[in-house]
Amino acid sequence: MDKEVHISQTYPRLTVYSEENYRGRSRIYRGNLGIRNTDNILDGIESLRFFSTSSNATLVLFSRTRFRGSFRVLRGNHSIRDLDDYISGNDVESIISTNQRLTLAQIRSIRSSGELPSGYRLI
């Protein structure tokens, strides 16, 4: 007897907010994904919470859209109450959220190509 198996990715869970300090409208994203332009979500993401049960979970914040510019890598769970000036004085313009441990080489490859690894959703 064959059973159909549905795999739902629960983690990581990225909750984004339209205002600083986790206020305003919010949206929850699950699984491995990339947000190409934070201004297209809730008219701009101002704060976020990143949660995963995996210590390998990686959150990458970029200073430009489409995963370009300077970036900051965070591992494990994080809450950021204000994304303004978060990366060397620049706002966060794009985000990668994953349960995988992305290496700096992988992140630089994504930055130069603008392409996410297979299995990632592009938002």
DRENPA-26476 format. One record per atom (N, C-alpha, C): residue number from 1; z, x, y. Coordinates in steps of 0.1 Angstrom, whole numbers, plus 5000, padded with zeros to 4 digits. Layout:
   num     zz     xx     yy
   NUM      Z      X      Y
...
//
This chain:
   num     zz     xx     yy
     1   5000   5008   4988
     1   5000   5000   5000
     1   5000   5009   5012
     2   4990   5008   5020
     2   4989   5016   5033
     2   4995   5008   5044
     3   5003   5016   5051
     3   5010   5010   5063
     3   5004   5016   5075
     4   5001   5008   5085
     4   4996   5014   5098
     4   5007   5019   5105
     5   5006   5032   5110
     5   5017   5038   5118
     5   5013   5039   5132
     6   5023   5034   5141
     6   5021   5035   5155
     6   5030   5045   5160
     7   5025   5055   5167
     7   5034   5066   5173
     7   5035   5063   5188
     8   5047   5060   5192
     8   5049   5058   5207
     8   5056   5070   5212
     9   5051   5075   5223
     9   5058   5087   5229
     9   5068   5082   5239
    10   5081   5083   5235
    10   5092   5079   5244
    10   5095   5089   5254
    11   5094   5102   5250
    11   5098   5113   5259
    11   5086   5122   5261
    12   5086   5129   5272
    12   5096   5128   5282
    12   5094   5115   5290
    13   5104   5112   5298
    13   5104   5100   5306
    13   5105   5105   5321
    14   5094   5102   5328
    14   5094   5106   5342
    14   5095   5094   5351
    15   5105   5093   5359
    15   5107   5081   5368
    15   5105   5086   5382
    16   5095   5080   5389
    16   5092   5084   5402
    16   5096   5073   5412
    17   5100   5077   5424
    17   5105   5068   5434
    17   5097   5069   5447
    18   5095   5058   5454
    18   5088   5059   5467
    18   5096   5064   5479
    19   5109   5065   5477
    19   5118   5070   5487
    19   5127   5081   5482
    20   5132   5089   5491
    20   5142   5100   5488
    20   5154   5094   5481
    21   5162   5102   5474
    21   5175   5098   5468
    21   5173   5086   5458
    22   5162   5086   5451
    22   5159   5077   5440
    22   5160   5062   5445
    23   5154   5060   5456
    23   5155   5046   5462
    23   5140   5041   5464
    24   5139   5029   5468
    24   5126   5023   5470
    24   5120   5018   5456
    25   5107   5017   5456
    25   5100   5012   5444
    25   5100   5024   5434
    26   5100   5020   5421
    26   5099   5031   5411
    26   5089   5027   5401
    27   5085   5038   5393
    27   5076   5036   5382
    27   5080   5046   5371
    28   5079   5042   5359
    28   5083   5051   5348
    28   5070   5054   5340
    29   5069   5067   5337
    29   5058   5072   5328
    29   5064   5079   5316
    30   5058   5077   5305
    30   5063   5083   5292
    30   5052   5091   5286
    31   5056   5102   5279
    31   5047   5110   5271
    31   5041   5121   5280
    32   5032   5129   5274
    32   5026   5141   5280
    32   5016   5136   5290
    33   5017   5140   5303
    33   5007   5135   5313
    33   5007   5144   5325
    34   4996   5141   5332
    34   4995   5148   5345
    34   4992   5138   5356
    35   4998   5139   5367
    35   4996   5130   5379
    35   4988   5139   5388
    36   4975   5136   5390
    36   4966   5144   5398
    36   4968   5144   5413
    37   4974   5132   5418
    37   4976   5131   5432
    37   4988   5122   5434
    38   4999   5128   5438
    38   5012   5120   5440
    38   5010   5109   5451
    39   5001   5111   5460
    39   5000   5101   5471
    39   4994   5088   5466
    40   4987   5089   5454
    40   4981   5077   5448
    40   4991   5068   5441
    41   5003   5073   5439
    41   5014   5066   5432
    41   5024   5061   5442
    42   5026   5048   5442
    42   5036   5042   5451
    42   5034   5046   5466
    43   5022   5049   5470
    43   5019   5054   5483
    43   5027   5067   5486
    44   5030   5075   5476
    44   5036   5088   5477
    44   5049   5088   5470
    45   5051   5099   5462
    45   5064   5100   5454
    45   5073   5109   5462
    46   5085   5104   5465
    46   5094   5112   5473
    46   5106   5117   5465
    47   5109   5112   5453
    47   5120   5117   5445
    47   5116   5114   5431
    48   5123   5121   5421
    48   5120   5118   5407
    48   5132   5122   5398
    49   5131   5116   5386
    49   5140   5120   5375
    49   5132   5123   5363
    50   5135   5134   5356
    50   5127   5139   5345
    50   5138   5140   5333
    51   5135   5133   5322
    51   5144   5133   5311
    51   5137   5134   5298
    52   5143   5143   5289
    52   5138   5145   5276
    52   5149   5149   5267
    53   5148   5146   5254
    53   5157   5150   5244
    53   5154   5165   5239
    54   5143   5170   5244
    54   5138   5183   5240
    54   5141   5194   5250
    55   5147   5205   5246
    55   5150   5215   5256
    55   5137   5222   5260
    56   5126   5220   5253
    56   5113   5226   5256
    56   5106   5218   5267
    57   5110   5206   5270
    57   5103   5198   5279
    57   5101   5205   5292
    58   5089   5204   5298
    58   5085   5211   5309
    58   5080   5202   5320
    59   5085   5204   5332
    59   5080   5197   5344
    59   5074   5207   5353
    60   5061   5205   5357
    60   5054   5215   5366
    60   5050   5207   5378
    61   5055   5213   5390
    61   5052   5207   5403
    61   5043   5216   5410
    62   5032   5210   5416
    62   5022   5218   5423
    62   5021   5214   5437
    63   5018   5224   5446
    63   5017   5222   5460
    63   5004   5215   5465
    64   4994   5214   5456
    64   4982   5208   5460
    64   4978   5198   5449
    65   4969   5189   5452
    65   4964   5179   5443
    65   4956   5186   5432
    66   4954   5179   5421
    66   4946   5184   5409
    66   4951   5196   5403
    67   4965   5198   5403
    67   4971   5209   5397
    67   4967   5223   5403
    68   4966   5223   5416
    68   4962   5235   5423
    68   4974   5240   5431
    69   4972   5252   5437
    69   4981   5257   5447
    69   4993   5264   5440
    70   5004   5266   5447
    70   5016   5271   5442
    70   5022   5261   5432
    71   5030   5266   5423
    71   5037   5257   5414
    71   5051   5262   5411
    72   5059   5252   5407
    72   5073   5255   5403
    72   5075   5248   5389
    73   5080   5256   5380
    73   5082   5252   5366
    73   5097   5249   5363
    74   5100   5237   5358
    74   5114   5233   5355
    74   5114   5230   5340
    75   5124   5234   5333
    75   5126   5232   5319
    75   5138   5223   5317
    76   5137   5213   5308
    76   5148   5204   5305
    76   5149   5193   5315
    77   5161   5186   5315
    77   5162   5175   5324
    77   5165   5179   5339
    78   5159   5171   5348
    78   5160   5174   5362
    78   5160   5161   5370
    79   5167   5161   5381
    79   5166   5150   5391
    79   5164   5157   5404
    80   5154   5153   5411
    80   5151   5159   5424
    80   5151   5148   5435
    81   5161   5149   5444
    81   5163   5138   5453
    81   5153   5138   5465
    82   5146   5150   5467
    82   5137   5150   5479
    82   5126   5161   5475
    83   5113   5156   5474
    83   5102   5164   5470
    83   5096   5171   5482
    84   5100   5167   5494
    84   5094   5174   5506
    84   5098   5188   5507
    85   5089   5197   5510
    85   5091   5211   5512
    85   5098   5218   5499
    86   5095   5212   5487
    86   5101   5216   5475
    86   5095   5229   5469
    87   5083   5232   5472
    87   5076   5244   5467
    87   5073   5254   5478
    88   5082   5263   5481
    88   5080   5273   5492
    88   5076   5266   5505
    89   5082   5255   5508
    89   5080   5249   5521
    89   5068   5238   5520
    90   5063   5236   5508
    90   5052   5226   5507
    90   5057   5215   5499
    91   5051   5203   5501
    91   5054   5191   5494
    91   5048   5192   5480
    92   5053   5183   5471
    92   5047   5182   5457
    92   5035   5173   5458
    93   5023   5178   5454
    93   5011   5170   5455
    93   5006   5166   5441
    94   5010   5173   5430
    94   5006   5169   5417
    94   5016   5174   5407
    95   5017   5167   5395
    95   5028   5169   5386
    95   5022   5169   5371
    96   5028   5178   5363
    96   5026   5177   5349
    96   5039   5175   5342
    97   5040   5165   5333
    97   5052   5162   5326
    97   5049   5162   5311
    98   5057   5171   5304
    98   5054   5172   5290
    98   5066   5175   5282
    99   5066   5172   5269
    99   5077   5175   5260
    99   5075   5189   5254
   100   5063   5195   5256
   100   5060   5208   5251
   100   5065   5219   5261
   101   5067   5231   5255
   101   5070   5242   5264
   101   5057   5248   5268
   102   5053   5245   5281
   102   5041   5251   5286
   102   5044   5266   5291
   103   5036   5275   5287
   103   5038   5289   5291
   103   5032   5291   5305
   104   5035   5301   5312
   104   5029   5304   5325
   104   5014   5306   5323
   105   5010   5312   5312
   105   4995   5314   5310
   105   4988   5301   5309
   106   4994   5291   5302
   106   4989   5278   5300
   106   4988   5271   5314
   107   4999   5272   5321
   107   4999   5265   5335
   107   4988   5271   5344
   108   4987   5285   5344
   108   4977   5291   5352
   108   4963   5287   5348
   109   4961   5285   5335
   109   4948   5280   5329
   109   4945   5266   5334
   110   4955   5257   5334
   110   4953   5244   5339
   110   4950   5244   5354
   111   4957   5253   5361
   111   4955   5254   5376
   111   4941   5259   5379
   112   4936   5268   5371
   112   4922   5273   5374
   112   4911   5264   5370
   113   4913   5256   5359
   113   4903   5247   5354
   113   4904   5233   5359
   114   4917   5229   5362
   114   4919   5215   5366
   114   4920   5206   5354
   115   4919   5212   5342
   115   4919   5204   5330
   115   4932   5204   5322
   116   4937   5193   5318
   116   4949   5192   5310
   116   4946   5195   5295
   117   4956   5200   5288
   117   4954   5201   5273
   117   4950   5188   5267
   118   4944   5188   5255
   118   4941   5176   5248
   118   4954   5168   5244
   119   4954   5155   5244
   119   4965   5147   5241
   119   4973   5144   5253
   120   4969   5148   5265
   120   4976   5144   5277
   120   4969   5133   5284
   121   4976   5124   5290
   121   4970   5113   5298
   121   4969   5119   5313
   122   4958   5115   5319
   122   4955   5119   5333
   122   4957   5106   5341
   123   4966   5108   5351
   123   4969   5096   5360
   123   4964   5100   5374
//
